[in-house]
């Protein structure tokens, strides 16, 4: 894993960049149609692939709703 700048939060070392989940979970903040498109497009596999790229680049923090799609 590449070393991305980190900080300590609550005794845990996390990357200084946090991956957001709006475009994984369907929150485009643009239109209902775009929200529906994102929800139809994203799968556990595609989200996993996105998160894998973040991890490969040293980003180990994710912020999102506690939904089964992210948990799985």
N, C-alpha and C positions, 0 to 999 in steps of 0.2 A: 504494500500500500504506500502511495506517495505521502509525504508529510505535508499536510495542509496546516496553516497556522491554527493553533488551538487555544482554548481558554479553559479554566476550571469553573464549573458550576456545581455547587452542592457536593464538592469533592470528586466530581466526575470530569474527566478530560473530554471535551467535545470540540468539534471543528468550529471555527469562527464563521463558517457559512452553514446555514441551515436549509436543507431541502424543503421547499414548500410542496403542498399537495393539491392546490387548487386545480391544476390541469391534469391531475390523476383522478380526482374525485368528481369533477364536473362543475366546478365553480369558476366559470369564465369571467364573471362580472361584466359580460357583454350582452348576452341575450339568452333567452330560454332555449332557442334553437341550438346555440353553440353549447350550452350546458348539456342538452340531450345528446348532441354529437359526441362530446367527450365521454359521457357515461357509456354510450354504446361502443365507443372505440377502445377504451381502456379495459384491460383484463388483468388478472393476477400476474400473468406472464409478462405483459408489457410493462406493468408497474415494477415488477421484479427486475426487469432489464434496465429500466431507468435508474432504480436505486443501486443496482450493481455498478453502473458507471460512476455514480456519486462516490460509492465506497472505494472503487479503484483509484479515485483521485483524492482520497483522504477526507472526504466529507462524510462524517459518521452521525450526523444529527438530522432528524426529520421532524417537522411540525405539521400536524394534521389532526383531523377529527379521529376519535377512537372508533373506527368502523372496521367491520370484519375484513373488508377488502385489503386494508393495510396490515391487519394483524396476521392474516393467512400468509 
